[in-house]
């Protein structure tokens, strides 16, 4: 095996001999084989059909674009440099609203040549360009901003030649695909959970630190893009969303789980070191909580292990960011508290760590980049990717006034393998959102059939419309495409969480019905059953029968619950025109109800005595709701809406009430094998049977 490895290394050295003094061999392995082959390919760019390079010293132009950098005269061999486009790209890193920030900032020009450094952490000692991602940024938008680094690069002149090769022109989609392939492992494709605000993304842009000239390779970009899995095309339009700090209870659980799973200082330090290199903004609250939890001796060992895993290049990148500088300050504080009996090896590591920290101490520190300014300021349905592993479902939160449901979905998103589609934070007291030119609308009513049909047949056209318009239709498109992405083209089950007010059933729940009376109300109801047992009229009669009698009259008459508009309880849902079947299973909790769109889920919930209904058509209040979208998709596409009661949904309820409702939610999910959670984390907000 060792001889085979040495042979492979020798072949690599032979193939790449004479190309670049800064060549970095890519480790051998199945995953990296194709990327290594692409990066090691010779710089022999084929003439691009989009550009005709003049060999007479005149400037080259591409139809419909600005002039590119010139070639050289065969006689003179002189290349005219034009650093303006590079400067314009780099200037975006300091412009408010660009949504990005560059590290380092000293790139002055670009040229075509060999770029052999791999993405991610593998060649972290290399001098390359990095970009920090802010909110509202997508791989496509990022590539649009970076593209001139490649399209305006000085063409490559082979050794011994006097004329440059034609400049190969790439487009923004090609670059976007290549950047994802280049950082495949770093971003954890295909799920891409690392695509978050604060991400530091390494770029295939190799910098000569002596003059600030960066080397790029359009040919390698094109070849990397050719290996992109077209089934992941939706990733190109994935937006970063603002980081959310977990609730205190969940943060404590996350720290406990981290310390338990990483029992040694070395494992803890290397884990946090890798996370710091990727995203200091997301890591800072967590690492501060970790150091607050451990004692002085463990804190020193952890800080030392963190620094032992670092190199000067990455420490410089971390220390130049505001959140990273705060983390390094915390590390330095713990290192300064070294116990008196450290080993010679620890002392050696400590000396190295202090030297590295001294190199970045007092350096310039920049705040995180502001979110990318959107062309159209309107409310959006945000997509947060699963951070706990491969998603098993898409969870949805769409009503901002339901604060307890928001807390529940955020806790479940951190504890479980769920993608999350969540309405951006507006006022936490208003359900409706503003639609440009049309006033306020319930966001759950932004899923019409017309948008579903058109965006299913031509998603690209829908994306263009959404990007260029600011109206109701653009919002409908954005909501639909977010749901499509969250559910992986509607292949994952979709779980919506809602709160409802329990005041409409106060009298019913306070009537203290006997066990026999409660039992008389349970059972199934079918819309198509006109009369007799199992009909809606039969349910109405049974509700009247258990209503209290006051002076010969039913006061209150519980059958009125069937027609109480604007409320949510199992009895009212049983009487809605879009509901083909319902099952009353738990009369003691009439406000805990489940809405389904598949017969299989309905039957399973009914068999375990949940309050559950089945929708089969677009009608009534649900005609343009999210649930109706799934009805139109068909029985192979699952939608489950779980409603829990609160006395005041616009305010956070007590921890006891929230836990009771979380138990109800997790019980329903467990019944359908949809509770794909880390029990250590879930146990902080719900009871584990």
Secondary structure, DSSP 8 states (H G I E B T S, - for coil): -HHHHHHHHHHHHHHHTTT-TT------STTTHHHHHHHTS-------TT----SSS-----TTS--------TTT-------HHHHHHHHGGGSTTS-EEEES----EEEE------STTTTTTS-EEEEEE-TT--HHHHHHHHTHHHHTSB----TT-SS--------HHHHHHHHHHHTHHHHTTTT-TT-STT-EEEEEEEE-TTT-EEEE-HHHHHHHHHTS-GGGGGGGG----------HHHHHHHHHHHHHH--SHHHHHHHHHHHHHH-HHHHHHHHHHHHHHS-HHHHHHHHHHHHHT--HHHHHHHHTBHHHHHHHHHHHHHHTT--TT--HHHHHHHHHHHHHHHHHTT---B--------SS----EEEE--SSSS-SEEEEE--TT-HHHHHHHHHHHHHBSEEEEEE----TT-SEEEETTTEEEEGGG---HHHHHHHHH-HHHHHHHHHH--SHHHHHHHHHHHHHHHTTTTTSEEEEEEEEE-GGGHHHHHT---HHHHHHH-EEEETT--SSTTSHHHHHHHHHHTS-EETTEESS-GGGGGG-TT---HHHHHT-TTEEEEEE--GGGTT-EEEESSHHHHHHHHHTT--EEEE-S--GGGTTSHHHHHHHH-TTS-EEEEEEEES-TTS---HHHHHHHHHHHHHHHHHTT---B-HHHHTTTS---
